[in-house]
């Protein structure tokens, strides 16, 4: 009982000021790490196994030296597939072309695709991330800063490389900024753990048919109950309930992606290529910096 309670308490939110967050960034690069970098931290380092020393393994792997990741130890005979997945994350973490690509698992029935997806989601939950408190899309606090104006200052004072300042502010953050009179020190930062159960930083989208599924499954939709108090294009009247909204700074699993209507897939293009996507209303674009599986 106590072990469960300790485990639960260890994953609760911790709150900081924006200044405290930047000081944490100075000491710990994981505080501003991308989803791919945090996935690599969770996967860990591989063991190198020389199969020529084992008569059984040498026949299967032709005497090659193979990498085996302890986190994927229950996936027998899938060393090559796992290594491909890890190399995808490694390149995405370096900011290469994989950062703008979707990780697509393809294979026969019973090949282990769903098991790998579940494993990746559980690994995503191991490393915490930092987000603006109250943000419905878990956006990074670094999105508050202007890359052109603030990048050199943040690199000089806190050691944050300029490539981490590419995301934009969400419409929700823009509205709060106007309410605060441009004082970004009023924003609070929370340290959160991604959670499959709470749909924080991890989400799952399934295909529907043409009649009952549109892009709101990915980008959310207007909350009709809020229209009494807010206009239709107000961020506070919008329900950020889509898969991309929940999976920002985390991982979104899209099951049987090509069975979904083609119009549903359109937001994925700008989300991956440009790091943002449009909502169903006339608001500004919403940032996305995560993994699509």
Backbone bond lengths (Angstrom), bond angles and torsions (degrees), N, CA, C in turn:
res aa  C-N    CA-C-N  psi(-1)  N-CA   C-N-CA  omega(-1)  CA-C   N-CA-C  phi
1 X - - - 1.465 - - 1.535 110.76 -
2 X 1.325 116.14 -46.56 1.456 120.96 -177.76 1.532 110.82 -64.51
3 X 1.346 115.13 -38.69 1.464 120.15 179.71 1.529 110.19 -60.80
4 X 1.338 116.94 -42.64 1.466 121.69 179.60 1.524 109.94 -63.98
5 X 1.335 115.52 -43.73 1.471 120.31 -179.50 1.532 111.08 -63.38
6 X 1.338 116.51 -43.14 1.470 120.68 178.92 1.526 110.91 -62.49
7 X 1.345 114.86 -40.74 1.463 120.05 -179.30 1.530 110.52 -65.10
8 X 1.323 116.00 -39.82 1.465 121.34 179.74 1.534 110.48 -65.78
9 X 1.325 115.19 -45.23 1.472 119.42 -177.57 1.526 111.78 -66.80
10 X 1.334 116.28 -31.16 1.472 120.66 -178.84 1.526 112.15 -66.73
11 X 1.350 116.44 -22.35 1.465 119.43 -177.12 1.530 112.40 -102.68
12 X 1.323 118.71 10.35 1.470 121.04 178.96 1.534 110.64 -76.59
13 X 1.319 114.98 157.93 1.470 120.68 -177.50 1.524 111.76 -66.09
14 X 1.327 114.96 143.07 1.465 121.31 171.42 1.518 107.54 -119.22
15 X 1.327 116.58 136.05 1.467 120.34 -173.68 1.528 111.45 -107.52
16 X 1.337 115.92 141.01 1.460 122.18 -179.94 1.530 109.61 -137.98
17 X 1.335 115.78 161.03 1.457 119.39 167.95 1.526 107.91 -79.68
18 X 1.329 116.74 166.65 1.464 120.46 179.05 1.532 110.72 -63.35
19 X 1.328 116.44 -37.43 1.467 121.26 178.89 1.538 110.63 -64.37
20 X 1.340 116.04 -42.96 1.478 120.20 178.28 1.526 110.44 -62.87
21 X 1.338 116.40 -39.34 1.463 120.51 179.24 1.534 111.07 -61.25
22 X 1.329 116.38 -44.28 1.465 120.12 -179.89 1.525 111.21 -64.58
23 X 1.338 116.70 -34.09 1.471 120.03 176.11 1.531 110.76 -66.77
24 X 1.354 116.48 -36.63 1.472 120.72 176.51 1.534 109.49 -64.17
25 X 1.347 116.16 -40.73 1.482 120.94 178.74 1.524 111.34 -58.67
26 X 1.339 115.92 -35.08 1.464 120.76 -178.76 1.534 110.72 -63.21
27 X 1.349 116.12 -36.04 1.470 120.77 -176.72 1.523 112.96 -92.89
28 X 1.350 116.50 -29.91 1.466 119.79 -171.21 1.537 110.66 -132.08
29 X 1.347 118.03 103.17 1.477 120.40 179.64 1.530 113.11 -60.62
30 X 1.348 118.31 -21.86 1.468 120.38 179.40 1.527 111.64 -65.37
31 X 1.355 117.39 -17.01 1.469 121.02 -178.14 1.523 111.45 -67.52
32 X 1.340 117.58 -24.49 1.468 119.41 178.22 1.534 111.51 -120.27
33 X 1.322 116.60 16.89 1.471 121.12 -177.34 1.527 111.13 -66.23
34 X 1.330 115.77 148.38 1.461 120.63 175.68 1.531 109.59 -76.27
35 X 1.339 115.64 171.27 1.468 120.40 179.98 1.530 110.98 -60.28
36 X 1.345 116.90 -39.10 1.471 120.50 -179.70 1.524 111.05 -65.95
37 X 1.328 117.24 -38.60 1.469 120.39 178.97 1.531 110.55 -67.33
38 X 1.324 116.31 -39.73 1.474 118.92 178.91 1.521 111.29 -69.17
39 X 1.323 116.50 -31.79 1.467 119.70 175.88 1.527 110.32 -65.12
40 X 1.332 116.96 -41.39 1.470 120.60 177.86 1.529 111.31 -63.33
41 X 1.340 116.38 -39.11 1.475 120.04 177.01 1.520 110.46 -61.22
42 X 1.340 116.06 -40.35 1.471 120.46 -178.99 1.525 111.80 -69.97
43 X 1.339 117.06 -36.21 1.472 120.88 -178.37 1.530 111.07 -70.47
44 X 1.331 116.05 -40.57 1.466 119.69 178.23 1.521 112.61 81.66
45 X 1.328 114.39 -171.50 1.466 121.04 -176.02 1.531 111.27 -90.10
46 X 1.345 117.67 149.76 1.472 120.28 -179.27 1.529 112.73 -86.74
47 X 1.331 114.72 161.85 1.462 120.41 168.74 1.528 106.58 -95.19
48 X 1.332 116.94 139.28 1.463 120.22 176.91 1.524 108.72 -97.36
49 X 1.334 115.21 124.04 1.465 119.92 -176.86 1.528 109.06 -116.90
50 X 1.324 115.32 121.70 1.470 121.42 177.65 1.532 107.67 -86.32
51 X 1.334 116.22 103.64 1.475 120.14 -173.73 1.536 112.20 -72.46
52 X 1.332 117.82 -13.96 1.470 118.76 179.94 1.532 110.84 -69.45
53 X 1.325 117.79 -16.80 1.463 121.33 -178.97 1.528 112.84 -87.39
54 X 1.346 116.07 -4.92 1.472 120.13 -178.14 1.528 107.62 -124.81
55 X 1.322 117.37 118.89 1.472 120.28 -173.77 1.533 112.12 -61.26
56 X 1.338 116.58 -34.59 1.475 119.94 -179.21 1.532 110.67 -72.48
57 X 1.341 115.61 -48.31 1.463 119.54 -178.55 1.523 112.16 -68.82
58 X 1.333 116.82 -31.62 1.472 119.55 -177.65 1.531 110.83 -63.58
59 X 1.336 117.16 -33.23 1.470 119.44 178.53 1.528 111.29 -71.14
60 X 1.342 116.30 -34.68 1.468 120.22 -177.44 1.526 111.25 -78.21
61 X 1.343 116.22 -41.60 1.465 119.90 -172.34 1.537 113.52 -108.45
62 X 1.322 117.31 12.42 1.481 122.32 175.90 1.526 112.99 53.13
63 X 1.327 116.96 43.26 1.478 123.92 175.16 1.539 114.42 64.65
64 X 1.332 117.26 15.73 1.477 119.47 -179.45 1.526 110.31 -78.47
65 X 1.335 115.43 158.80 1.474 120.87 170.59 1.523 106.72 -88.52
66 X 1.326 116.71 119.67 1.470 119.74 -177.29 1.526 110.62 -111.28
67 X 1.320 114.92 154.97 1.462 121.09 175.82 1.515 108.24 -98.47
68 X 1.326 115.46 133.51 1.471 119.26 176.26 1.529 108.26 -127.40
69 X 1.327 115.72 122.68 1.469 120.99 -178.85 1.516 109.45 -92.18
70 X 1.348 117.37 122.53 1.471 120.19 -178.59 1.533 113.53 -53.31
71 X 1.346 117.53 -33.58 1.466 120.38 -179.64 1.530 112.11 -65.99
72 X 1.340 116.46 -23.62 1.470 120.70 -179.38 1.533 110.72 -109.34
73 X 1.337 116.56 28.52 1.472 120.00 -173.78 1.525 112.92 -64.53
74 X 1.366 117.75 -24.57 1.471 118.49 -178.02 1.531 112.83 -84.25
75 X 1.351 117.14 -2.39 1.467 120.13 178.97 1.532 108.47 -95.35
76 X 1.308 116.25 88.36 1.464 121.41 -174.97 1.523 111.51 -75.43
77 X 1.336 115.47 134.26 1.461 120.31 176.76 1.512 114.60 73.23
78 X 1.346 117.06 9.02 1.477 120.00 -178.15 1.522 111.10 -110.46
79 X 1.322 116.22 24.45 1.475 120.34 -176.27 1.530 112.17 -57.21
80 X 1.334 115.85 -40.07 1.472 118.95 -177.37 1.529 111.07 -68.69
81 X 1.343 116.28 -42.74 1.468 120.38 179.27 1.522 110.33 -63.87
82 X 1.327 116.66 -42.16 1.468 120.80 179.72 1.530 110.20 -63.88
83 X 1.344 116.12 -41.60 1.466 120.21 179.67 1.539 110.59 -63.89
84 X 1.338 117.29 -36.45 1.471 120.88 176.64 1.524 110.75 -63.56
85 X 1.324 115.53 -41.87 1.471 120.40 179.32 1.529 110.35 -64.79
86 X 1.332 116.30 -45.18 1.471 120.10 -179.09 1.532 110.27 -64.27
87 X 1.341 117.33 -39.79 1.466 119.54 179.88 1.531 110.51 -67.06
88 X 1.354 117.18 -32.14 1.476 120.59 174.40 1.532 109.82 -60.14
89 X 1.340 116.27 -48.05 1.469 120.02 179.89 1.535 111.16 -66.05
90 X 1.330 116.05 -36.36 1.466 119.36 -179.09 1.532 110.68 -63.29
91 X 1.334 115.60 -44.19 1.466 119.64 179.86 1.531 111.03 -70.24
92 X 1.341 116.62 -38.30 1.473 120.03 178.07 1.528 110.25 -63.57
93 X 1.340 116.70 -38.05 1.471 121.38 179.71 1.522 111.38 -65.65
94 X 1.346 116.42 -27.97 1.463 120.77 179.05 1.530 111.90 -82.48
95 X 1.349 115.89 -2.86 1.459 120.01 179.76 1.514 113.59 81.64
96 X 1.343 117.24 18.59 1.471 120.44 -179.82 1.531 109.86 -81.76
97 X 1.332 116.51 -171.44 1.467 121.51 -172.89 1.535 112.99 -58.33
98 X 1.337 117.28 -29.05 1.480 120.27 179.68 1.525 112.30 -60.22
99 X 1.335 116.67 -24.65 1.470 120.38 178.26 1.529 110.77 -61.33
100 X 1.346 116.10 -25.97 1.466 120.65 -178.35 1.526 111.94 -102.45
101 X 1.324 116.34 14.21 1.463 119.46 -176.22 1.530 111.86 -116.34
102 X 1.326 114.27 160.87 1.467 120.83 176.94 1.528 107.96 -96.43
103 X 1.327 116.98 134.68 1.467 121.40 176.88 1.523 107.57 -82.61
104 X 1.322 116.27 108.62 1.467 120.72 -173.30 1.521 109.84 -109.00
105 X 1.326 117.36 117.19 1.465 122.04 178.52 1.527 108.71 -92.75
106 X 1.322 116.26 120.75 1.462 121.70 -176.64 1.524 108.68 -127.64
107 X 1.313 116.81 133.74 1.462 118.99 179.44 1.517 111.26 176.38
108 X 1.326 116.87 174.00 1.470 120.37 -177.47 1.526 112.41 -70.51
109 X 1.315 115.41 167.17 1.471 121.47 176.37 1.526 109.12 -59.74
110 X 1.320 117.19 134.36 1.460 120.75 -179.70 1.514 113.64 78.89
111 X 1.336 117.40 13.02 1.469 120.75 -177.82 1.517 114.14 -82.22
112 X 1.323 117.01 -7.65 1.466 119.85 177.38 1.526 114.55 99.74
113 X 1.344 116.84 12.47 1.477 119.30 -177.75 1.532 111.39 -63.64
114 X 1.315 116.00 -49.15 1.476 119.76 -178.12 1.519 111.05 -66.05
115 X 1.333 116.87 -36.94 1.472 120.12 178.85 1.522 110.55 -64.85
116 X 1.341 116.75 -40.23 1.467 120.76 176.92 1.526 110.65 -63.91
117 X 1.348 116.06 -41.56 1.466 120.51 179.96 1.528 110.31 -62.50
118 X 1.336 116.64 -43.51 1.469 120.18 179.17 1.529 110.78 -64.46
119 X 1.333 115.94 -37.47 1.466 120.00 179.04 1.532 110.44 -65.51
120 X 1.336 116.69 -42.57 1.464 120.20 -179.78 1.531 110.49 -64.61
121 X 1.333 116.25 -36.80 1.475 118.96 178.22 1.524 110.97 -67.37
122 X 1.331 116.83 -38.39 1.470 119.20 179.18 1.536 110.57 -69.31
123 X 1.343 116.98 -35.07 1.470 120.17 176.93 1.533 110.90 -67.00
124 X 1.335 115.87 -36.03 1.480 120.44 179.52 1.520 111.20 -58.95
125 X 1.340 116.43 -28.97 1.466 120.74 -176.55 1.531 113.43 -76.91
126 X 1.328 117.10 -9.84 1.470 119.85 -172.78 1.521 114.46 -77.68
127 X 1.346 116.53 -32.30 1.474 119.86 -173.26 1.526 109.18 -111.14
128 X 1.337 118.48 127.36 1.470 120.79 -177.68 1.521 112.86 -75.10
129 X 1.321 115.45 162.57 1.468 120.72 174.51 1.529 108.34 -133.82
130 X 1.312 115.83 167.58 1.464 121.63 -178.12 1.523 109.24 -112.51
131 X 1.333 116.16 136.04 1.467 121.01 -179.35 1.524 109.59 -140.13
132 X 1.328 115.53 162.84 1.467 120.44 175.95 1.526 108.07 -70.05
133 X 1.316 116.97 131.75 1.461 120.86 -179.22 1.523 110.73 -62.43
134 X 1.334 116.15 130.02 1.458 121.08 177.90 1.511 114.54 88.35
135 X 1.323 117.38 -11.06 1.468 119.37 -178.40 1.529 110.35 -65.65
136 X 1.334 117.98 126.44 1.476 119.47 -179.00 1.523 112.99 -72.61
137 X 1.346 117.03 -9.94 1.475 119.54 179.33 1.530 111.71 -118.60
138 X 1.333 117.57 19.94 1.480 122.39 176.23 1.532 112.61 48.76
139 X 1.322 116.80 45.42 1.466 118.29 -173.68 1.523 112.23 -77.02
140 X 1.320 114.86 152.14 1.459 121.58 -179.12 1.524 110.64 -69.69
141 X 1.334 117.62 139.97 1.468 120.41 175.99 1.528 112.47 -59.97
142 X 1.344 117.47 -24.47 1.467 120.15 -179.84 1.530 111.66 -69.00
143 X 1.347 116.83 -16.83 1.459 120.55 176.74 1.520 112.92 -67.10
144 X 1.340 116.75 -15.08 1.466 121.07 179.23 1.533 111.69 -74.01
145 X 1.327 116.86 -18.38 1.462 120.63 -173.84 1.532 110.98 -97.28
146 X 1.326 115.29 149.15 1.460 121.94 179.59 1.534 108.56 -87.44
147 X 1.352 117.78 121.13 1.471 119.80 -178.43 1.534 113.13 -57.41
148 X 1.321 116.61 -37.78 1.464 119.73 -177.36 1.526 112.21 -71.14
149 X 1.337 116.02 -37.28 1.467 119.93 -173.94 1.533 113.20 -92.62
150 X 1.353 115.75 -39.01 1.468 119.37 -167.31 1.528 115.18 -105.09
151 X 1.341 117.64 -12.31 1.477 120.36 -173.31 1.527 112.30 -57.77
152 X 1.338 116.61 -46.39 1.468 119.61 -176.26 1.538 111.39 -66.59
153 X 1.350 116.20 -36.18 1.468 119.94 179.85 1.531 110.25 -67.42
154 X 1.347 116.51 -44.95 1.467 120.10 -179.02 1.530 111.49 -65.82
155 X 1.343 116.57 -34.98 1.467 119.39 178.72 1.528 110.14 -69.57
156 X 1.317 116.23 -40.68 1.462 121.21 -177.22 1.534 111.96 -69.01
157 X 1.343 116.04 -45.09 1.468 120.10 -173.46 1.519 113.78 -87.86
158 X 1.357 116.29 -33.88 1.472 118.80 -173.46 1.530 113.70 -122.14
159 X 1.336 117.48 -1.56 1.467 120.30 176.95 1.510 114.62 71.66
160 X 1.349 117.71 23.33 1.468 120.90 -179.68 1.530 108.66 -90.05
161 X 1.343 119.44 116.20 1.467 121.22 -179.13 1.535 111.19 -60.94
162 X 1.340 117.84 144.13 1.476 121.33 -176.91 1.524 114.47 -58.14
163 X 1.355 118.22 -25.92 1.466 119.20 -176.35 1.527 113.12 -66.95
164 X 1.346 117.06 -13.45 1.473 119.76 178.52 1.529 111.97 -85.58
165 X 1.338 117.60 -0.68 1.468 120.67 -178.18 1.520 112.12 -106.53
166 X 1.320 116.52 33.71 1.460 119.25 -175.58 1.533 113.50 -89.34
167 X 1.323 118.72 -15.98 1.467 119.44 -174.15 1.526 111.12 -81.30
168 X 1.342 114.88 157.27 1.460 120.47 179.69 1.529 109.61 -99.61
169 X 1.321 115.86 168.98 1.465 120.50 174.63 1.524 109.37 -79.13
170 X 1.310 116.51 142.58 1.467 119.66 175.31 1.529 109.16 -74.80
171 X 1.346 118.10 160.19 1.469 120.11 176.90 1.539 111.92 -56.92
172 X 1.333 116.35 -33.26 1.472 120.63 178.01 1.535 110.32 -62.85
173 X 1.336 117.35 -44.38 1.472 121.66 -179.22 1.526 110.91 -68.85
174 X 1.332 116.67 -36.00 1.472 120.38 178.55 1.524 110.18 -63.14
175 X 1.347 115.81 -42.60 1.478 119.86 178.85 1.526 110.83 -63.34
176 X 1.358 116.29 -43.90 1.473 119.78 179.19 1.534 110.25 -62.80
177 X 1.350 116.08 -38.67 1.469 120.40 -178.83 1.530 110.58 -61.50
178 X 1.347 116.16 -41.20 1.468 119.99 177.00 1.524 110.55 -65.10
179 X 1.330 117.11 -38.86 1.471 120.89 179.04 1.534 110.91 -64.74
180 X 1.335 116.84 -34.79 1.468 121.51 -179.38 1.531 112.25 -83.57
181 X 1.342 117.10 2.25 1.460 120.32 -179.59 1.521 113.38 65.44
182 X 1.356 116.22 30.71 1.465 120.49 178.44 1.517 114.68 82.60
183 X 1.343 117.43 6.41 1.474 121.36 -178.65 1.529 109.31 -89.79
184 X 1.340 116.99 95.12 1.477 118.80 -175.40 1.526 112.25 -71.92
185 X 1.340 117.59 -12.92 1.473 118.76 178.80 1.527 111.66 -67.23
186 X 1.355 116.73 -14.09 1.469 119.54 178.78 1.527 112.53 -78.68
187 X 1.336 116.72 -14.91 1.468 119.51 175.17 1.530 108.53 -70.88
188 X 1.325 116.61 138.76 1.460 121.80 174.99 1.534 108.58 -105.50
189 X 1.320 115.79 154.58 1.470 121.35 -178.62 1.523 108.96 -118.68
190 X 1.323 117.01 137.86 1.467 120.32 176.60 1.527 110.21 -119.65
191 X 1.323 114.09 142.60 1.469 120.97 172.88 1.521 106.61 -93.87
192 X 1.324 116.98 121.72 1.463 121.55 -174.65 1.526 110.24 -128.08
193 X 1.324 114.50 152.80 1.465 120.08 171.53 1.527 108.31 -102.20
194 X 1.344 117.62 131.69 1.467 118.61 173.96 1.527 109.57 -57.15
195 X 1.328 116.12 145.77 1.463 119.76 -176.75 1.526 110.80 -143.67
196 X 1.325 115.80 125.97 1.468 121.14 175.38 1.526 109.43 -67.60
197 X 1.330 116.82 -40.03 1.468 121.17 -176.35 1.529 111.97 -67.87
198 X 1.339 116.41 -41.33 1.467 120.10 -178.66 1.521 112.90 -91.52
199 X 1.337 116.73 -0.42 1.470 121.32 -177.36 1.534 111.14 55.37
200 X 1.318 115.62 44.90 1.466 121.53 175.85 1.523 107.80 -108.33
201 X 1.310 117.09 114.07 1.460 120.68 178.32 1.521 114.43 70.47
202 X 1.321 117.70 0.10 1.472 121.57 176.33 1.528 107.10 -141.26
203 X 1.336 116.93 127.76 1.464 118.69 179.14 1.524 110.12 -142.35
204 X 1.319 113.98 166.27 1.470 120.02 -178.24 1.532 108.12 -136.70
205 X 1.311 116.53 128.48 1.468 121.30 178.38 1.512 108.39 -121.14
206 X 1.333 115.80 135.65 1.469 120.92 -179.54 1.521 109.37 -117.38
207 X 1.323 117.33 151.67 1.472 118.66 -178.50 1.524 111.74 -74.35
208 X 1.339 115.15 144.74 1.466 120.38 171.83 1.520 107.47 -118.04
209 X 1.331 117.33 -165.45 1.468 118.31 176.62 1.526 109.84 -103.07
210 X 1.320 115.81 177.00 1.469 121.21 -175.22 1.524 112.73 -59.13
211 X 1.325 116.08 -28.86 1.469 119.17 -174.05 1.527 113.29 -80.28
212 X 1.336 117.78 -31.97 1.473 118.00 -171.88 1.522 114.01 -119.08
213 X 1.333 118.81 10.82 1.469 119.44 178.92 1.519 110.60 -134.59
214 X 1.321 115.38 130.30 1.458 120.09 173.08 1.528 107.96 -134.30
215 X 1.343 116.88 -168.69 1.466 118.80 -173.97 1.522 113.37 -67.89
216 X 1.328 118.49 -10.55 1.475 119.78 178.65 1.525 111.32 -63.42
217 X 1.348 117.75 -21.55 1.470 120.39 175.50 1.531 110.64 -62.71
218 X 1.340 116.52 -24.75 1.465 121.02 179.55 1.523 112.89 -104.02
219 X 1.345 117.41 -39.09 1.469 119.52 -170.30 1.530 113.81 -109.80
220 X 1.336 118.31 -0.56 1.461 120.02 -179.03 1.521 111.54 84.29
221 X 1.336 117.07 -176.97 1.473 120.88 -177.29 1.520 109.48 -155.54
222 X 1.311 115.77 170.22 1.461 119.92 -179.18 1.528 109.95 -69.17
223 X 1.345 115.51 141.67 1.462 121.54 178.53 1.528 107.66 -93.25
224 X 1.337 115.94 104.59 1.466 121.44 -172.27 1.534 111.64 -57.61
225 X 1.317 117.40 -33.72 1.471 120.03 -177.09 1.520 112.64 -65.87
226 X 1.356 117.03 -21.71 1.463 120.35 -177.20 1.530 112.74 -89.53
227 X 1.336 117.46 -6.59 1.465 119.94 -175.32 1.525 112.76 -70.33
228 X 1.334 116.79 -14.98 1.469 120.39 176.21 1.533 110.55 -66.87
229 X 1.347 116.51 -31.55 1.468 121.20 -175.40 1.523 113.65 -106.04
230 X 1.344 117.32 -23.84 1.470 119.91 -175.07 1.527 110.15 -129.62
231 X 1.338 115.79 157.41 1.463 119.16 175.31 1.530 109.41 -73.87
232 X 1.325 115.79 165.88 1.469 120.00 -172.79 1.527 112.82 -66.16
233 X 1.342 117.52 -28.28 1.466 119.73 -178.75 1.533 112.14 -98.34
234 X 1.339 116.99 18.61 1.461 121.37 177.89 1.534 109.42 -87.53
235 X 1.338 118.38 131.90 1.484 120.42 -179.06 1.532 113.18 -57.09
236 X 1.339 117.45 -29.75 1.466 119.83 -179.40 1.525 112.40 -75.22
237 X 1.336 116.98 -11.05 1.464 120.17 176.96 1.525 110.97 -99.25
238 X 1.332 115.81 5.99 1.465 120.43 -175.57 1.520 110.26 -106.48
239 X 1.320 116.11 139.12 1.465 121.34 176.85 1.531 108.37 -98.83
240 X 1.339 115.80 105.96 1.466 120.44 179.72 1.535 109.22 -81.57
241 X 1.345 114.50 67.33 1.471 119.76 -172.71 1.524 112.93 -105.14
242 X 1.335 117.58 3.09 1.463 120.01 -177.81 1.521 113.00 -75.21
243 X 1.305 115.46 164.63 1.462 120.81 -179.11 1.517 113.32 -59.68
244 X 1.342 117.44 -39.66 1.469 120.53 179.93 1.526 111.31 -68.95
245 X 1.333 116.32 -34.20 1.476 120.23 179.53 1.527 110.52 -64.73
246 X 1.318 116.15 -46.80 1.472 120.68 -176.71 1.519 112.31 -72.02
247 X 1.339 116.62 -30.15 1.469 119.88 -172.58 1.522 113.11 -94.24
248 X 1.329 118.64 7.91 1.459 119.43 177.24 1.532 109.20 -59.92
249 X 1.329 116.41 137.59 1.475 124.27 -174.99 1.532 111.78 63.18
250 X 1.328 116.62 21.07 1.462 119.74 -179.69 1.516 111.02 -147.89
251 X 1.341 116.07 -136.56 1.462 120.98 -173.97 1.523 110.50 -134.08
252 X 1.325 116.13 129.41 1.462 120.79 174.33 1.523 109.65 -110.88
253 X 1.318 115.91 123.75 1.464 120.56 176.72 1.524 108.62 -96.53
254 X 1.322 116.15 121.92 1.470 120.90 176.83 1.521 106.73 -109.33
255 X 1.321 116.73 104.10 1.468 121.94 -175.77 1.533 109.26 -76.37
256 X 1.330 116.67 136.03 1.478 121.97 178.04 1.533 110.73 46.31
257 X 1.319 115.27 57.94 1.469 121.41 -170.48 1.533 113.60 -55.77
258 X 1.317 116.90 -41.59 1.465 118.92 -174.31 1.529 113.30 -82.81
259 X 1.340 116.32 2.25 1.458 118.68 171.61 1.523 111.43 -89.94
260 X 1.330 116.17 -7.61 1.469 120.65 177.76 1.534 108.81 -79.38
261 X 1.342 117.25 153.02 1.481 119.62 175.43 1.527 109.79 -57.46
262 X 1.325 116.65 142.80 1.467 120.99 -173.58 1.528 111.80 -60.20
263 X 1.342 117.75 -31.91 1.476 120.32 -178.30 1.529 110.97 -65.71
264 X 1.339 116.78 -25.49 1.467 120.42 -179.62 1.529 110.81 -70.22
265 X 1.327 116.73 -25.86 1.461 120.73 -174.69 1.531 113.34 -83.12
266 X 1.341 117.35 -12.36 1.473 119.89 -174.87 1.528 113.88 -58.30
267 X 1.342 120.58 -42.41 1.472 118.99 179.97 1.532 113.42 -61.80
268 X 1.345 117.38 -22.97 1.473 120.11 -178.66 1.528 110.78 -65.67
269 X 1.338 116.86 -28.93 1.461 120.33 -177.49 1.528 110.74 -64.70
270 X 1.336 116.75 -52.85 1.468 118.50 -179.02 1.522 111.31 -73.44
271 X 1.338 117.22 -31.23 1.476 119.64 179.40 1.524 110.91 -61.68
272 X 1.340 116.85 -40.33 1.467 119.96 -178.35 1.530 111.57 -83.99
273 X 1.329 117.62 -43.18 1.466 120.53 -174.17 1.524 112.72 -76.51
274 X 1.334 116.37 -41.23 1.464 119.86 -173.31 1.529 113.59 -109.81
275 X 1.326 117.20 -10.11 1.464 119.78 178.75 1.512 113.48 77.81
276 X 1.332 118.11 18.92 1.461 121.40 174.15 1.522 109.15 -158.35
277 X 1.327 116.77 166.34 1.462 121.51 -179.51 1.526 108.90 -149.43
278 X 1.332 116.70 158.94 1.456 121.64 -179.99 1.524 111.08 -89.98
279 X 1.323 115.84 152.72 1.460 121.19 176.78 1.529 108.85 -90.23
280 X 1.321 116.64 -177.25 1.468 120.17 178.63 1.524 111.03 -80.76
281 X 1.342 117.60 -12.45 1.464 121.35 178.62 1.537 109.70 -107.77
282 X 1.337 116.15 178.10 1.467 119.38 -174.80 1.518 113.82 -85.80
283 X 1.330 117.36 44.40 1.465 120.99 178.48 1.526 109.56 -91.64
284 X 1.342 114.96 175.86 1.447 119.19 173.32 1.523 110.92 -69.53
285 X 1.334 116.03 170.45 1.467 120.65 -179.33 1.535 111.27 -69.72
286 X 1.316 115.05 153.89 1.473 122.80 -179.53 1.519 108.15 -106.49
287 X 1.348 118.88 133.35 1.470 120.35 -177.93 1.529 112.20 -71.27
288 X 1.327 115.79 148.31 1.464 120.36 171.64 1.525 108.77 -140.69
289 X 1.320 116.41 122.07 1.461 121.41 177.17 1.513 106.97 -136.81
290 X 1.311 115.80 78.83 1.463 119.84 -177.49 1.511 110.84 -148.33
291 X 1.333 115.21 -168.70 1.466 122.44 -179.00 1.533 107.56 -109.61
292 X 1.326 116.46 134.18 1.469 120.35 173.28 1.510 108.14 -110.51
293 X 1.320 115.25 125.28 1.469 122.17 -173.44 1.520 109.42 -116.82
